[in-house]
């Protein structure tokens, strides 16, 4: 339930969203959908997987976002020889000058930052990929039997190249599920690419001005959790997630034909949280079905496993999501009688 102070905070977050996108626009050309999805995930306390070919400014976008939010940024380049300790940190033996004895001292790794860029995460073996799991889920690390809490806010953005898959280690489903969003970074259109060429070939360096700091972001993340969601909106999100499962009662025939495994309960949670965050970013005080539909693709596309039939006919997870959204009619106040169903 939102109080008067919360309403003020919602207005503040909406204004911050406009300022942040304006600041990012000074450095990044286009990519408005990608920027919105990054901010939605961050204010919903989620993590993001960005998939796009090289040269689309994924790294620059994430670095600029960290600068615009006055957050500490750390980039980890994932390579086949990267070890878990290269991410988390390691314990070394140092001499204690006071006592003259030796002791184990923990040296924090690059994971101890606010915004983590895991660049080309599928280039490193599963053992190293798994080093991120505890940090992403628990916001802490355990080294030598000691718990090291990560400083909040903590946001992991991983990138993948969808073209070259030789010599890569695809993320297992359990780790993919840790990411709130799977965001596609597409090519710019002609005018945007022309503007990119103009900016990057001129002797001009744009700077961003920090808009929010860590404590402000944490306060706004708490506001997102308090945004109300009507029951028919929550049931709509639930229906979208449940109908991706081919063995579920009520699943459409095209899901049973093309999908081998559907989304788990985390998808329903992220659909609602994403809808809440998007509503607040746009200055609204409650989430709508439109908000759920807007986040459906990034939430569901990496949680749907298509089968051989889909591969043979060129059906992608996004096609399944789009058909699901279209198949659930949204009558005002009660989408397809969902309120009457358990």
MOURPE-V749105 format. One record per residue. RES is the residue in one small letter. D_LAST is the distance of its C-alpha to the last C-alpha in Angstrom with 1 decimal. Layout:
<<RES & D_LAST> <RES & D_LAST>>
//
This chain:
<<x & 24.3> <x & 27.4> <x & 30.8> <x & 34.0> <x & 35.1> <x & 31.9> <x & 32.4> <x & 35.9> <x & 34.6> <x & 32.2> <x & 35.2> <x & 37.2> <x & 34.8> <x & 34.7> <x & 38.5> <x & 38.7> <x & 36.6> <x & 39.1> <x & 42.0> <x & 40.7> <x & 40.1> <x & 43.6> <x & 45.1> <x & 43.5> <x & 44.8> <x & 48.3> <x & 48.0> <x & 45.1> <x & 45.4> <x & 42.2> <x & 39.0> <x & 37.1> <x & 33.7> <x & 34.5> <x & 35.7> <x & 32.6> <x & 30.4> <x & 32.7> <x & 32.5> <x & 28.8> <x & 28.4> <x & 31.2> <x & 29.9> <x & 26.4> <x & 28.3> <x & 27.6> <x & 30.1> <x & 31.0> <x & 32.4> <x & 34.8> <x & 35.8> <x & 38.9> <x & 42.5> <x & 45.3> <x & 47.0> <x & 44.1> <x & 44.7> <x & 41.6> <x & 43.7> <x & 45.5> <x & 42.2> <x & 40.8> <x & 44.2> <x & 44.6> <x & 41.1> <x & 42.1> <x & 45.4> <x & 43.8> <x & 41.6> <x & 44.5> <x & 42.9> <x & 44.6> <x & 44.2> <x & 44.7> <x & 44.9> <x & 44.6> <x & 46.0> <x & 44.3> <x & 46.9> <x & 47.3> <x & 49.5> <x & 47.4> <x & 46.8> <x & 44.0> <x & 46.6> <x & 47.5> <x & 44.1> <x & 43.6> <x & 47.2> <x & 49.5> <x & 51.6> <x & 55.4> <x & 58.3> <x & 60.3> <x & 63.2> <x & 62.8> <x & 65.8> <x & 65.7> <x & 65.8> <x & 67.3> <x & 64.7> <x & 62.1> <x & 58.3> <x & 55.1> <x & 53.8> <x & 50.5> <x & 51.0> <x & 47.7> <x & 46.8> <x & 45.5> <x & 41.9> <x & 43.0> <x & 42.5> <x & 39.9> <x & 39.3> <x & 39.7> <x & 40.5> <x & 40.0> <x & 42.0> <x & 41.5> <x & 39.3> <x & 39.3> <x & 43.1> <x & 43.0> <x & 42.2> <x & 38.9> <x & 40.6> <x & 41.3> <x & 38.0> <x & 36.4> <x & 38.5> <x & 36.2> <x & 33.1> <x & 33.7> <x & 35.0> <x & 32.0> <x & 29.4> <x & 31.3> <x & 33.9> <x & 36.6> <x & 38.9> <x & 40.5> <x & 44.2> <x & 46.6> <x & 44.2> <x & 44.0> <x & 41.0> <x & 41.7> <x & 39.2> <x & 39.0> <x & 39.8> <x & 37.0> <x & 35.9> <x & 35.5> <x & 34.5> <x & 35.0> <x & 35.6> <x & 36.4> <x & 38.0> <x & 38.3> <x & 40.7> <x & 38.9> <x & 42.3> <x & 44.2> <x & 42.3> <x & 45.4> <x & 45.8> <x & 42.4> <x & 39.7> <x & 36.2> <x & 33.8> <x & 31.5> <x & 27.8> <x & 27.3> <x & 29.7> <x & 28.4> <x & 25.0> <x & 26.8> <x & 27.6> <x & 25.2> <x & 26.9> <x & 28.9> <x & 31.2> <x & 33.6> <x & 37.0> <x & 38.7> <x & 42.3> <x & 43.6> <x & 44.7> <x & 48.4> <x & 49.1> <x & 47.2> <x & 49.1> <x & 52.3> <x & 51.5> <x & 50.7> <x & 54.2> <x & 55.9> <x & 54.4> <x & 54.9> <x & 58.5> <x & 59.8> <x & 61.2> <x & 58.5> <x & 56.1> <x & 53.2> <x & 52.0> <x & 48.8> <x & 48.7> <x & 46.1> <x & 43.6> <x & 41.4> <x & 42.1> <x & 40.0> <x & 39.4> <x & 38.4> <x & 35.9> <x & 34.4> <x & 34.2> <x & 32.5> <x & 30.0> <x & 29.0> <x & 28.7> <x & 26.2> <x & 23.9> <x & 24.2> <x & 23.3> <x & 20.4> <x & 17.3> <x & 15.5> <x & 11.8> <x & 11.8> <x & 14.0> <x & 12.0> <x & 9.0> <x & 11.9> <x & 13.2> <x & 10.2> <x & 10.3> <x & 14.0> <x & 14.1> <x & 11.7> <x & 13.6> <x & 16.8> <x & 16.3> <x & 18.3> <x & 16.9> <x & 13.2> <x & 11.8> <x & 12.1> <x & 14.7> <x & 17.7> <x & 20.9> <x & 22.8> <x & 20.6> <x & 21.2> <x & 24.9> <x & 25.6> <x & 23.4> <x & 24.1> <x & 21.8> <x & 19.1> <x & 18.2> <x & 17.0> <x & 15.0> <x & 18.1> <x & 17.6> <x & 14.5> <x & 16.7> <x & 19.7> <x & 18.2> <x & 17.4> <x & 20.7> <x & 22.6> <x & 21.4> <x & 22.5> <x & 25.8> <x & 26.5> <x & 26.0> <x & 28.4> <x & 30.9> <x & 31.1> <x & 31.6> <x & 28.3> <x & 26.7> <x & 23.0> <x & 21.1> <x & 20.2> <x & 18.5> <x & 22.1> <x & 22.3> <x & 19.3> <x & 21.0> <x & 24.3> <x & 23.3> <x & 21.2> <x & 24.3> <x & 25.8> <x & 22.6> <x & 21.6> <x & 25.0> <x & 26.1> <x & 22.8> <x & 22.9> <x & 25.4> <x & 26.8> <x & 28.7> <x & 32.2> <x & 31.2> <x & 30.1> <x & 33.3> <x & 35.5> <x & 34.2> <x & 34.1> <x & 30.4> <x & 29.5> <x & 26.2> <x & 26.8> <x & 26.9> <x & 23.5> <x & 22.0> <x & 23.9> <x & 22.7> <x & 19.1> <x & 19.6> <x & 21.5> <x & 19.1> <x & 16.2> <x & 17.8> <x & 17.6> <x & 18.2> <x & 19.2> <x & 16.6> <x & 13.6> <x & 13.6> <x & 13.1> <x & 10.8> <x & 8.0> <x & 7.7> <x & 6.8> <x & 3.8> <x & 0.0>>
//
